[in-house]
Amino acid sequence: MESMELNVINEKGQHEKIKVLSFYQLTEYDHEYIFYTKGEEADSNNVWTYISIIKDVGNSKYVLEKITNPVEESKVEELINQEVAGIMGIR
């Protein structure tokens, strides 16, 4: 899958460019979530990844918000883990 780049306003109000890995939605929450990277190396084979709420504020502008509810964050992480396990063939 080819990643898409977005210009966003982060939780600190700063503009930055990110690479989108995937988008998610949960029916019980009225948010869209984004799984992304800033390209920062965690080690020689991995990059740091992040999860945030993403909001379209119009005119091709997007704002990232921190997920503050631990139950909500856990559910989004589980969706991501399921997708990664499926890609890697882990059941």
C-alpha positions, 0 to 999 in steps of 0.5 A: 500500500502506498502511503499518503502524506498530509499537512496537519495541525498537531495537538500543540497547534504546530503545522507538520507533514505526516505519512498516513498508514491507515484511517479507522472508525469505531461505531460507538465514537463520533471520530475518525482516527489516523494511524501515522508516522512522522518518519522518525527512526525508532531503530534501524528497521522501524519508525515511530508510529502514532494514533490520533483523532483527525478532524477535517476543518475544511479547505484541505486542513486537518487537525490532530487531537489526542485520544484522552479516553483510555477505553477508546484508545485501547479499542483503536489500538486493537483495530490496528493490531488486528490489521497488522496481524492479518497483514503478517499472517498471524492469527 
